[in-house]
Amino acid sequence: MLTVMGIKANNIKVDFSSATAEVTKHTASNPRRITKIEVVMSLSSKISGKNKKILEHTANTCPVHYSLHLDIEKAIMFNRVL
C-alpha cells in the first residue's frame, strides 16, 4: 500500500517521505489462518485534505488490498501526524 501511495504522491507532487504504516494481523485456529488485517497509516498533517483523499483512495484500491482473500477482514485507518 505504501508503495502505490508513494508512487501516486510523487505523481501529484506531495511529500510522502514521513508516511508510515503499522500492520497488525489477527489469527484463528482450526485451520490456522489470518482472519483480520489492521493497517494504520500515518500521513503528514501538511498533506492537504484533497491530496489525503487521493492517497486514501489509492491505498484502498491497491493490488495487495484486492489480492487478500475475501474472508480476511481489512481495517484500514488513516491518521495525520505532525
PDB file with one MODEL, atoms N, CA, C and O in Angstrom:
MODEL        1
ATOM      1  N   MET A   1       0.822  -1.191   0.000  1.00  0.00           N
ATOM      2  CA  MET A   1       0.000   0.000   0.000  1.00  0.00           C
ATOM      3  C   MET A   1       0.865   1.253   0.000  1.00  0.00           C
ATOM      4  O   MET A   1       0.616   2.195  -0.752  1.00  0.00           O
ATOM      5  N   LEU A   2       1.889   1.250   0.856  1.00  0.00           N
ATOM      6  CA  LEU A   2       2.762   2.425   0.899  1.00  0.00           C
ATOM      7  C   LEU A   2       3.452   2.651  -0.442  1.00  0.00           C
ATOM      8  O   LEU A   2       3.683   3.793  -0.839  1.00  0.00           O
ATOM      9  N   THR A   3       3.778   1.571  -1.135  1.00  0.00           N
ATOM     10  CA  THR A   3       4.455   1.715  -2.428  1.00  0.00           C
ATOM     11  C   THR A   3       3.574   2.440  -3.436  1.00  0.00           C
ATOM     12  O   THR A   3       4.010   3.409  -4.057  1.00  0.00           O
ATOM     13  N   VAL A   4       2.336   1.978  -3.604  1.00  0.00           N
ATOM     14  CA  VAL A   4       1.463   2.624  -4.588  1.00  0.00           C
ATOM     15  C   VAL A   4       1.081   4.033  -4.137  1.00  0.00           C
ATOM     16  O   VAL A   4       0.904   4.924  -4.968  1.00  0.00           O
ATOM     17  N   MET A   5       0.951   4.239  -2.828  1.00  0.00           N
ATOM     18  CA  MET A   5       0.673   5.589  -2.328  1.00  0.00           C
ATOM     19  C   MET A   5       1.862   6.507  -2.608  1.00  0.00           C
ATOM     20  O   MET A   5       1.680   7.667  -2.979  1.00  0.00           O
ATOM     21  N   GLY A   6       3.077   5.987  -2.432  1.00  0.00           N
ATOM     22  CA  GLY A   6       4.277   6.776  -2.711  1.00  0.00           C
ATOM     23  C   GLY A   6       4.391   7.150  -4.175  1.00  0.00           C
ATOM     24  O   GLY A   6       4.787   8.267  -4.508  1.00  0.00           O
ATOM     25  N   ILE A   7       4.044   6.216  -5.051  1.00  0.00           N
ATOM     26  CA  ILE A   7       4.061   6.496  -6.492  1.00  0.00           C
ATOM     27  C   ILE A   7       3.045   7.584  -6.819  1.00  0.00           C
ATOM     28  O   ILE A   7       3.348   8.520  -7.558  1.00  0.00           O
ATOM     29  N   LYS A   8       1.837   7.461  -6.267  1.00  0.00           N
ATOM     30  CA  LYS A   8       0.795   8.470  -6.508  1.00  0.00           C
ATOM     31  C   LYS A   8       1.232   9.819  -5.942  1.00  0.00           C
ATOM     32  O   LYS A   8       1.064  10.849  -6.594  1.00  0.00           O
ATOM     33  N   ALA A   9       1.790   9.816  -4.733  1.00  0.00           N
ATOM     34  CA  ALA A   9       2.247  11.066  -4.113  1.00  0.00           C
ATOM     35  C   ALA A   9       3.293  11.746  -4.993  1.00  0.00           C
ATOM     36  O   ALA A   9       3.263  12.965  -5.167  1.00  0.00           O
ATOM     37  N   ASN A  10       4.203  10.971  -5.538  1.00  0.00           N
ATOM     38  CA  ASN A  10       5.217  11.522  -6.430  1.00  0.00           C
ATOM     39  C   ASN A  10       4.565  12.135  -7.667  1.00  0.00           C
ATOM     40  O   ASN A  10       4.973  13.204  -8.121  1.00  0.00           O
ATOM     41  N   ASN A  11       3.556  11.462  -8.211  1.00  0.00           N
ATOM     42  CA  ASN A  11       2.865  11.955  -9.409  1.00  0.00           C
ATOM     43  C   ASN A  11       2.120  13.262  -9.155  1.00  0.00           C
ATOM     44  O   ASN A  11       2.023  14.108 -10.045  1.00  0.00           O
ATOM     45  N   ILE A  12       1.593  13.428  -7.936  1.00  0.00           N
ATOM     46  CA  ILE A  12       0.837  14.650  -7.633  1.00  0.00           C
ATOM     47  C   ILE A  12       1.679  15.659  -6.844  1.00  0.00           C
ATOM     48  O   ILE A  12       1.160  16.637  -6.306  1.00  0.00           O
ATOM     49  N   LYS A  13       2.992  15.397  -6.790  1.00  0.00           N
ATOM     50  CA  LYS A  13       3.959  16.328  -6.169  1.00  0.00           C
ATOM     51  C   LYS A  13       3.685  16.559  -4.679  1.00  0.00           C
ATOM     52  O   LYS A  13       3.668  17.698  -4.211  1.00  0.00           O
ATOM     53  N   VAL A  14       3.470  15.460  -3.938  1.00  0.00           N
ATOM     54  CA  VAL A  14       3.221  15.529  -2.497  1.00  0.00           C
ATOM     55  C   VAL A  14       4.388  14.863  -1.782  1.00  0.00           C
ATOM     56  O   VAL A  14       4.813  13.772  -2.164  1.00  0.00           O
ATOM     57  N   ASP A  15       4.912  15.520  -0.736  1.00  0.00           N
ATOM     58  CA  ASP A  15       5.980  14.933   0.077  1.00  0.00           C
ATOM     59  C   ASP A  15       5.387  13.807   0.923  1.00  0.00           C
ATOM     60  O   ASP A  15       4.551  14.039   1.796  1.00  0.00           O
ATOM     61  N   PHE A  16       5.831  12.601   0.648  1.00  0.00           N
ATOM     62  CA  PHE A  16       5.306  11.406   1.305  1.00  0.00           C
ATOM     63  C   PHE A  16       6.372  10.741   2.175  1.00  0.00           C
ATOM     64  O   PHE A  16       6.178   9.629   2.668  1.00  0.00           O
ATOM     65  N   SER A  17       7.502  11.434   2.360  1.00  0.00           N
ATOM     66  CA  SER A  17       8.674  10.825   2.997  1.00  0.00           C
ATOM     67  C   SER A  17       8.469  10.440   4.457  1.00  0.00           C
ATOM     68  O   SER A  17       9.184   9.573   4.960  1.00  0.00           O
ATOM     69  N   SER A  18       7.521  11.052   5.149  1.00  0.00           N
ATOM     70  CA  SER A  18       7.327  10.731   6.569  1.00  0.00           C
ATOM     71  C   SER A  18       6.203   9.723   6.806  1.00  0.00           C
ATOM     72  O   SER A  18       5.887   9.416   7.955  1.00  0.00           O
ATOM     73  N   ALA A  19       5.602   9.210   5.749  1.00  0.00           N
ATOM     74  CA  ALA A  19       4.482   8.269   5.897  1.00  0.00           C
ATOM     75  C   ALA A  19       4.956   6.942   6.492  1.00  0.00           C
ATOM     76  O   ALA A  19       6.031   6.443   6.161  1.00  0.00           O
ATOM     77  N   THR A  20       4.133   6.389   7.369  1.00  0.00           N
ATOM     78  CA  THR A  20       4.419   5.083   7.959  1.00  0.00           C
ATOM     79  C   THR A  20       3.146   4.242   7.970  1.00  0.00           C
ATOM     80  O   THR A  20       2.039   4.760   7.822  1.00  0.00           O
ATOM     81  N   ALA A  21       3.325   2.949   8.146  1.00  0.00           N
ATOM     82  CA  ALA A  21       2.191   2.035   8.280  1.00  0.00           C
ATOM     83  C   ALA A  21       2.501   1.041   9.391  1.00  0.00           C
ATOM     84  O   ALA A  21       3.593   0.476   9.449  1.00  0.00           O
ATOM     85  N   GLU A  22       1.534   0.838  10.264  1.00  0.00           N
ATOM     86  CA  GLU A  22       1.649  -0.170  11.316  1.00  0.00           C
ATOM     87  C   GLU A  22       0.617  -1.250  11.003  1.00  0.00           C
ATOM     88  O   GLU A  22      -0.574  -0.963  10.886  1.00  0.00           O
ATOM     89  N   VAL A  23       1.077  -2.482  10.870  1.00  0.00           N
ATOM     90  CA  VAL A  23       0.207  -3.585  10.467  1.00  0.00           C
ATOM     91  C   VAL A  23       0.075  -4.584  11.612  1.00  0.00           C
ATOM     92  O   VAL A  23       1.067  -4.992  12.217  1.00  0.00           O
ATOM     93  N   THR A  24      -1.165  -4.968  11.897  1.00  0.00           N
ATOM     94  CA  THR A  24      -1.449  -5.979  12.916  1.00  0.00           C
ATOM     95  C   THR A  24      -2.301  -7.064  12.276  1.00  0.00           C
ATOM     96  O   THR A  24      -3.280  -6.778  11.586  1.00  0.00           O
ATOM     97  N   LYS A  25      -1.917  -8.310  12.513  1.00  0.00           N
ATOM     98  CA  LYS A  25      -2.721  -9.418  11.983  1.00  0.00           C
ATOM     99  C   LYS A  25      -3.403 -10.134  13.139  1.00  0.00           C
ATOM    100  O   LYS A  25      -2.859 -10.232  14.239  1.00  0.00           O
ATOM    101  N   HIS A  26      -4.589 -10.626  12.872  1.00  0.00           N
ATOM    102  CA  HIS A  26      -5.350 -11.417  13.836  1.00  0.00           C
ATOM    103  C   HIS A  26      -5.518 -12.803  13.229  1.00  0.00           C
ATOM    104  O   HIS A  26      -5.836 -12.936  12.047  1.00  0.00           O
ATOM    105  N   THR A  27      -5.306 -13.827  14.037  1.00  0.00           N
ATOM    106  CA  THR A  27      -5.366 -15.187  13.519  1.00  0.00           C
ATOM    107  C   THR A  27      -6.429 -16.021  14.226  1.00  0.00           C
ATOM    108  O   THR A  27      -6.911 -15.676  15.305  1.00  0.00           O
ATOM    109  N   ALA A  28      -6.768 -17.113  13.588  1.00  0.00           N
ATOM    110  CA  ALA A  28      -7.696 -18.096  14.156  1.00  0.00           C
ATOM    111  C   ALA A  28      -7.069 -19.473  13.959  1.00  0.00           C
ATOM    112  O   ALA A  28      -6.118 -19.631  13.193  1.00  0.00           O
ATOM    113  N   SER A  29      -7.608 -20.457  14.653  1.00  0.00           N
ATOM    114  CA  SER A  29      -7.086 -21.815  14.503  1.00  0.00           C
ATOM    115  C   SER A  29      -8.161 -22.733  13.930  1.00  0.00           C
ATOM    116  O   SER A  29      -9.338 -22.381  13.852  1.00  0.00           O
ATOM    117  N   ASN A  30      -7.722 -23.902  13.540  1.00  0.00           N
ATOM    118  CA  ASN A  30      -8.616 -24.950  13.006  1.00  0.00           C
ATOM    119  C   ASN A  30      -9.440 -24.508  11.811  1.00  0.00           C
ATOM    120  O   ASN A  30     -10.658 -24.392  11.949  1.00  0.00           O
ATOM    121  N   PRO A  31      -8.873 -24.259  10.674  1.00  0.00           N
ATOM    122  CA  PRO A  31      -7.443 -24.273  10.393  1.00  0.00           C
ATOM    123  C   PRO A  31      -6.802 -22.936  10.753  1.00  0.00           C
ATOM    124  O   PRO A  31      -7.469 -21.903  10.801  1.00  0.00           O
ATOM    125  N   ARG A  32      -5.502 -22.978  11.002  1.00  0.00           N
ATOM    126  CA  ARG A  32      -4.774 -21.756  11.352  1.00  0.00           C
ATOM    127  C   ARG A  32      -4.784 -20.837  10.136  1.00  0.00           C
ATOM    128  O   ARG A  32      -4.395 -21.230   9.037  1.00  0.00           O
ATOM    129  N   ARG A  33      -5.235 -19.615  10.357  1.00  0.00           N
ATOM    130  CA  ARG A  33      -5.351 -18.670   9.243  1.00  0.00           C
ATOM    131  C   ARG A  33      -5.404 -17.239   9.777  1.00  0.00           C
ATOM    132  O   ARG A  33      -5.649 -17.009  10.961  1.00  0.00           O
ATOM    133  N   ILE A  34      -5.174 -16.302   8.891  1.00  0.00           N
ATOM    134  CA  ILE A  34      -5.327 -14.883   9.220  1.00  0.00           C
ATOM    135  C   ILE A  34      -6.792 -14.530   9.013  1.00  0.00           C
ATOM    136  O   ILE A  34      -7.364 -14.823   7.964  1.00  0.00           O
ATOM    137  N   THR A  35      -7.397 -13.901  10.015  1.00  0.00           N
ATOM    138  CA  THR A  35      -8.809 -13.527   9.918  1.00  0.00           C
ATOM    139  C   THR A  35      -9.008 -12.035   9.697  1.00  0.00           C
ATOM    140  O   THR A  35     -10.026 -11.610   9.150  1.00  0.00           O
ATOM    141  N   LYS A  36      -8.026 -11.239  10.128  1.00  0.00           N
ATOM    142  CA  LYS A  36      -8.178  -9.784  10.015  1.00  0.00           C
ATOM    143  C   LYS A  36      -6.803  -9.141   9.903  1.00  0.00           C
ATOM    144  O   LYS A  36      -5.850  -9.554  10.563  1.00  0.00           O
ATOM    145  N   ILE A  37      -6.722  -8.140   9.067  1.00  0.00           N
ATOM    146  CA  ILE A  37      -5.518  -7.318   8.926  1.00  0.00           C
ATOM    147  C   ILE A  37      -5.912  -5.886   9.258  1.00  0.00           C
ATOM    148  O   ILE A  37      -6.844  -5.336   8.670  1.00  0.00           O
ATOM    149  N   GLU A  38      -5.197  -5.288  10.203  1.00  0.00           N
ATOM    150  CA  GLU A  38      -5.408  -3.875  10.529  1.00  0.00           C
ATOM    151  C   GLU A  38      -4.182  -3.097  10.069  1.00  0.00           C
ATOM    152  O   GLU A  38      -3.049  -3.470  10.374  1.00  0.00           O
ATOM    153  N   VAL A  39      -4.412  -2.028   9.344  1.00  0.00           N
ATOM    154  CA  VAL A  39      -3.324  -1.167   8.886  1.00  0.00           C
ATOM    155  C   VAL A  39      -3.641   0.253   9.340  1.00  0.00           C
ATOM    156  O   VAL A  39      -4.699   0.799   9.027  1.00  0.00           O
ATOM    157  N   VAL A  40      -2.705   0.842  10.083  1.00  0.00           N
ATOM    158  CA  VAL A  40      -2.844   2.235  10.498  1.00  0.00           C
ATOM    159  C   VAL A  40      -1.781   3.025   9.746  1.00  0.00           C
ATOM    160  O   VAL A  40      -0.586   2.891  10.006  1.00  0.00           O
ATOM    161  N   MET A  41      -2.236   3.846   8.815  1.00  0.00           N
ATOM    162  CA  MET A  41      -1.350   4.699   8.031  1.00  0.00           C
ATOM    163  C   MET A  41      -1.226   6.049   8.724  1.00  0.00           C
ATOM    164  O   MET A  41      -2.224   6.648   9.126  1.00  0.00           O
ATOM    165  N   SER A  42      -0.007   6.513   8.857  1.00  0.00           N
ATOM    166  CA  SER A  42       0.221   7.843   9.419  1.00  0.00           C
ATOM    167  C   SER A  42       0.793   8.725   8.321  1.00  0.00           C
ATOM    168  O   SER A  42       1.847   8.439   7.753  1.00  0.00           O
ATOM    169  N   LEU A  43       0.071   9.805   8.037  1.00  0.00           N
ATOM    170  CA  LEU A  43       0.459  10.738   6.981  1.00  0.00           C
ATOM    171  C   LEU A  43       0.728  12.104   7.587  1.00  0.00           C
ATOM    172  O   LEU A  43       0.169  12.448   8.628  1.00  0.00           O
ATOM    173  N   SER A  44       1.571  12.872   6.945  1.00  0.00           N
ATOM    174  CA  SER A  44       1.896  14.213   7.414  1.00  0.00           C
ATOM    175  C   SER A  44       0.657  15.102   7.429  1.00  0.00           C
ATOM    176  O   SER A  44      -0.164  15.062   6.513  1.00  0.00           O
ATOM    177  N   SER A  45       0.538  15.898   8.475  1.00  0.00           N
ATOM    178  CA  SER A  45      -0.578  16.849   8.560  1.00  0.00           C
ATOM    179  C   SER A  45      -0.435  17.962   7.523  1.00  0.00           C
ATOM    180  O   SER A  45      -1.369  18.736   7.312  1.00  0.00           O
ATOM    181  N   LYS A  46       0.723  18.044   6.880  1.00  0.00           N
ATOM    182  CA  LYS A  46       0.941  19.061   5.845  1.00  0.00           C
ATOM    183  C   LYS A  46       0.275  18.682   4.517  1.00  0.00           C
ATOM    184  O   LYS A  46       0.153  19.519   3.624  1.00  0.00           O
ATOM    185  N   ILE A  47      -0.152  17.431   4.389  1.00  0.00           N
ATOM    186  CA  ILE A  47      -0.832  16.996   3.165  1.00  0.00           C
ATOM    187  C   ILE A  47      -2.254  17.556   3.182  1.00  0.00           C
ATOM    188  O   ILE A  47      -2.980  17.393   4.162  1.00  0.00           O
ATOM    189  N   SER A  48      -2.638  18.206   2.107  1.00  0.00           N
ATOM    190  CA  SER A  48      -3.971  18.821   2.042  1.00  0.00           C
ATOM    191  C   SER A  48      -5.064  17.758   2.115  1.00  0.00           C
ATOM    192  O   SER A  48      -4.827  16.581   1.843  1.00  0.00           O
ATOM    193  N   GLY A  49      -6.254  18.193   2.484  1.00  0.00           N
ATOM    194  CA  GLY A  49      -7.397  17.291   2.552  1.00  0.00           C
ATOM    195  C   GLY A  49      -7.669  16.609   1.222  1.00  0.00           C
ATOM    196  O   GLY A  49      -7.965  15.415   1.174  1.00  0.00           O
ATOM    197  N   LYS A  50      -7.567  17.380   0.137  1.00  0.00           N
ATOM    198  CA  LYS A  50      -7.798  16.829  -1.203  1.00  0.00           C
ATOM    199  C   LYS A  50      -6.789  15.732  -1.521  1.00  0.00           C
ATOM    200  O   LYS A  50      -7.163  14.659  -1.994  1.00  0.00           O
ATOM    201  N   ASN A  51      -5.507  16.000  -1.261  1.00  0.00           N
ATOM    202  CA  ASN A  51      -4.475  15.013  -1.561  1.00  0.00           C
ATOM    203  C   ASN A  51      -4.550  13.814  -0.618  1.00  0.00           C
ATOM    204  O   ASN A  51      -4.225  12.694  -1.014  1.00  0.00           O
ATOM    205  N   LYS A  52      -4.975  14.037   0.619  1.00  0.00           N
ATOM    206  CA  LYS A  52      -5.154  12.931   1.561  1.00  0.00           C
ATOM    207  C   LYS A  52      -6.226  11.979   1.028  1.00  0.00           C
ATOM    208  O   LYS A  52      -6.061  10.761   1.089  1.00  0.00           O
ATOM    209  N   LYS A  53      -7.324  12.533   0.507  1.00  0.00           N
ATOM    210  CA  LYS A  53      -8.392  11.691  -0.056  1.00  0.00           C
ATOM    211  C   LYS A  53      -7.879  10.894  -1.256  1.00  0.00           C
ATOM    212  O   LYS A  53      -8.214   9.721  -1.415  1.00  0.00           O
ATOM    213  N   ILE A  54      -7.073  11.529  -2.090  1.00  0.00           N
ATOM    214  CA  ILE A  54      -6.496  10.840  -3.251  1.00  0.00           C
ATOM    215  C   ILE A  54      -5.621   9.677  -2.790  1.00  0.00           C
ATOM    216  O   ILE A  54      -5.705   8.578  -3.337  1.00  0.00           O
ATOM    217  N   LEU A  55      -4.780   9.920  -1.783  1.00  0.00           N
ATOM    218  CA  LEU A  55      -3.882   8.876  -1.290  1.00  0.00           C
ATOM    219  C   LEU A  55      -4.650   7.754  -0.591  1.00  0.00           C
ATOM    220  O   LEU A  55      -4.290   6.584  -0.718  1.00  0.00           O
ATOM    221  N   GLU A  56      -5.697   8.102   0.141  1.00  0.00           N
ATOM    222  CA  GLU A  56      -6.528   7.080   0.785  1.00  0.00           C
ATOM    223  C   GLU A  56      -7.192   6.195  -0.270  1.00  0.00           C
ATOM    224  O   GLU A  56      -7.231   4.973  -0.128  1.00  0.00           O
ATOM    225  N   HIS A  57      -7.711   6.816  -1.320  1.00  0.00           N
ATOM    226  CA  HIS A  57      -8.337   6.047  -2.406  1.00  0.00           C
ATOM    227  C   HIS A  57      -7.308   5.121  -3.057  1.00  0.00           C
ATOM    228  O   HIS A  57      -7.609   3.970  -3.374  1.00  0.00           O
ATOM    229  N   THR A  58      -6.105   5.631  -3.252  1.00  0.00           N
ATOM    230  CA  THR A  58      -5.032   4.826  -3.840  1.00  0.00           C
ATOM    231  C   THR A  58      -4.744   3.607  -2.972  1.00  0.00           C
ATOM    232  O   THR A  58      -4.584   2.502  -3.490  1.00  0.00           O
ATOM    233  N   ALA A  59      -4.675   3.797  -1.663  1.00  0.00           N
ATOM    234  CA  ALA A  59      -4.415   2.677  -0.745  1.00  0.00           C
ATOM    235  C   ALA A  59      -5.540   1.654  -0.787  1.00  0.00           C
ATOM    236  O   ALA A  59      -5.294   0.448  -0.819  1.00  0.00           O
ATOM    237  N   ASN A  60      -6.764   2.137  -0.786  1.00  0.00           N
ATOM    238  CA  ASN A  60      -7.917   1.236  -0.734  1.00  0.00           C
ATOM    239  C   ASN A  60      -8.196   0.514  -2.047  1.00  0.00           C
ATOM    240  O   ASN A  60      -9.021  -0.398  -2.090  1.00  0.00           O
ATOM    241  N   THR A  61      -7.517   0.913  -3.112  1.00  0.00           N
ATOM    242  CA  THR A  61      -7.705   0.253  -4.408  1.00  0.00           C
ATOM    243  C   THR A  61      -6.409  -0.373  -4.922  1.00  0.00           C
ATOM    244  O   THR A  61      -6.294  -0.677  -6.109  1.00  0.00           O
ATOM    245  N   CYS A  62      -5.444  -0.565  -4.040  1.00  0.00           N
ATOM    246  CA  CYS A  62      -4.155  -1.122  -4.467  1.00  0.00           C
ATOM    247  C   CYS A  62      -4.276  -2.624  -4.735  1.00  0.00           C
ATOM    248  O   CYS A  62      -5.188  -3.269  -4.218  1.00  0.00           O
ATOM    249  N   PRO A  63      -3.373  -3.183  -5.531  1.00  0.00           N
ATOM    250  CA  PRO A  63      -3.426  -4.607  -5.864  1.00  0.00           C
ATOM    251  C   PRO A  63      -3.359  -5.528  -4.639  1.00  0.00           C
ATOM    252  O   PRO A  63      -4.009  -6.573  -4.623  1.00  0.00           O
ATOM    253  N   VAL A  64      -2.595  -5.160  -3.633  1.00  0.00           N
ATOM    254  CA  VAL A  64      -2.489  -6.004  -2.435  1.00  0.00           C
ATOM    255  C   VAL A  64      -3.842  -6.099  -1.740  1.00  0.00           C
ATOM    256  O   VAL A  64      -4.253  -7.180  -1.319  1.00  0.00           O
ATOM    257  N   HIS A  65      -4.521  -4.987  -1.621  1.00  0.00           N
ATOM    258  CA  HIS A  65      -5.835  -4.960  -0.974  1.00  0.00           C
ATOM    259  C   HIS A  65      -6.782  -5.932  -1.666  1.00  0.00           C
ATOM    260  O   HIS A  65      -7.521  -6.658  -1.003  1.00  0.00           O
ATOM    261  N   TYR A  66      -6.762  -5.949  -2.991  1.00  0.00           N
ATOM    262  CA  TYR A  66      -7.647  -6.825  -3.754  1.00  0.00           C
ATOM    263  C   TYR A  66      -7.140  -8.268  -3.828  1.00  0.00           C
ATOM    264  O   TYR A  66      -7.903  -9.166  -4.186  1.00  0.00           O
ATOM    265  N   SER A  67      -5.877  -8.505  -3.497  1.00  0.00           N
ATOM    266  CA  SER A  67      -5.311  -9.851  -3.569  1.00  0.00           C
ATOM    267  C   SER A  67      -5.568 -10.677  -2.316  1.00  0.00           C
ATOM    268  O   SER A  67      -5.470 -11.904  -2.350  1.00  0.00           O
ATOM    269  N   LEU A  68      -5.895 -10.016  -1.213  1.00  0.00           N
ATOM    270  CA  LEU A  68      -6.186 -10.748   0.020  1.00  0.00           C
ATOM    271  C   LEU A  68      -7.514 -11.480  -0.119  1.00  0.00           C
ATOM    272  O   LEU A  68      -8.448 -10.977  -0.743  1.00  0.00           O
ATOM    273  N   HIS A  69      -7.589 -12.652   0.458  1.00  0.00           N
ATOM    274  CA  HIS A  69      -8.803 -13.468   0.376  1.00  0.00           C
ATOM    275  C   HIS A  69     -10.004 -12.693   0.906  1.00  0.00           C
ATOM    276  O   HIS A  69      -9.878 -11.912   1.848  1.00  0.00           O
ATOM    277  N   LEU A  70     -11.152 -12.908   0.308  1.00  0.00           N
ATOM    278  CA  LEU A  70     -12.370 -12.189   0.699  1.00  0.00           C
ATOM    279  C   LEU A  70     -12.773 -12.444   2.145  1.00  0.00           C
ATOM    280  O   LEU A  70     -13.444 -11.609   2.751  1.00  0.00           O
ATOM    281  N   ASP A  71     -12.374 -13.591   2.711  1.00  0.00           N
ATOM    282  CA  ASP A  71     -12.714 -13.904   4.101  1.00  0.00           C
ATOM    283  C   ASP A  71     -11.886 -13.117   5.110  1.00  0.00           C
ATOM    284  O   ASP A  71     -12.229 -13.079   6.292  1.00  0.00           O
ATOM    285  N   ILE A  72     -10.807 -12.494   4.662  1.00  0.00           N
ATOM    286  CA  ILE A  72      -9.959 -11.713   5.565  1.00  0.00           C
ATOM    287  C   ILE A  72     -10.542 -10.311   5.700  1.00  0.00           C
ATOM    288  O   ILE A  72     -10.682  -9.583   4.718  1.00  0.00           O
ATOM    289  N   GLU A  73     -10.878  -9.948   6.935  1.00  0.00           N
ATOM    290  CA  GLU A  73     -11.384  -8.599   7.196  1.00  0.00           C
ATOM    291  C   GLU A  73     -10.221  -7.619   7.082  1.00  0.00           C
ATOM    292  O   GLU A  73      -9.130  -7.871   7.594  1.00  0.00           O
ATOM    293  N   LYS A  74     -10.465  -6.509   6.410  1.00  0.00           N
ATOM    294  CA  LYS A  74      -9.432  -5.492   6.216  1.00  0.00           C
ATOM    295  C   LYS A  74      -9.878  -4.193   6.875  1.00  0.00           C
ATOM    296  O   LYS A  74     -10.902  -3.621   6.500  1.00  0.00           O
ATOM    297  N   ALA A  75      -9.113  -3.731   7.852  1.00  0.00           N
ATOM    298  CA  ALA A  75      -9.408  -2.466   8.527  1.00  0.00           C
ATOM    299  C   ALA A  75      -8.255  -1.512   8.234  1.00  0.00           C
ATOM    300  O   ALA A  75      -7.149  -1.678   8.749  1.00  0.00           O
ATOM    301  N   ILE A  76      -8.529  -0.516   7.404  1.00  0.00           N
ATOM    302  CA  ILE A  76      -7.508   0.450   7.013  1.00  0.00           C
ATOM    303  C   ILE A  76      -7.877   1.794   7.629  1.00  0.00           C
ATOM    304  O   ILE A  76      -8.963   2.318   7.384  1.00  0.00           O
ATOM    305  N   MET A  77      -6.967   2.350   8.432  1.00  0.00           N
ATOM    306  CA  MET A  77      -7.212   3.633   9.088  1.00  0.00           C
ATOM    307  C   MET A  77      -6.110   4.620   8.709  1.00  0.00           C
ATOM    308  O   MET A  77      -4.966   4.233   8.470  1.00  0.00           O
ATOM    309  N   PHE A  78      -6.472   5.882   8.658  1.00  0.00           N
ATOM    310  CA  PHE A  78      -5.527   6.925   8.286  1.00  0.00           C
ATOM    311  C   PHE A  78      -5.466   7.972   9.389  1.00  0.00           C
ATOM    312  O   PHE A  78      -6.493   8.493   9.823  1.00  0.00           O
ATOM    313  N   ASN A  79      -4.244   8.276   9.839  1.00  0.00           N
ATOM    314  CA  ASN A  79      -4.016   9.318  10.839  1.00  0.00           C
ATOM    315  C   ASN A  79      -3.172  10.414  10.216  1.00  0.00           C
ATOM    316  O   ASN A  79      -2.401  10.175   9.286  1.00  0.00           O
ATOM    317  N   ARG A  80      -3.331  11.605  10.737  1.00  0.00           N
ATOM    318  CA  ARG A  80      -2.468  12.709  10.318  1.00  0.00           C
ATOM    319  C   ARG A  80      -1.594  13.084  11.498  1.00  0.00           C
ATOM    320  O   ARG A  80      -2.089  13.317  12.601  1.00  0.00           O
ATOM    321  N   VAL A  81      -0.308  13.141  11.263  1.00  0.00           N
ATOM    322  CA  VAL A  81       0.654  13.467  12.314  1.00  0.00           C
ATOM    323  C   VAL A  81       1.518  14.639  11.869  1.00  0.00           C
ATOM    324  O   VAL A  81       1.619  14.940  10.679  1.00  0.00           O
ATOM    325  N   LEU A  82       2.128  15.280  12.826  1.00  0.00           N
ATOM    326  CA  LEU A  82       2.998  16.422  12.514  1.00  0.00           C
ATOM    327  C   LEU A  82       4.262  15.989  11.830  1.00  0.00           C
ATOM    328  O   LEU A  82       5.103  16.826  11.499  1.00  0.00           O
TER     329      LEU A  82
ENDMDL
END
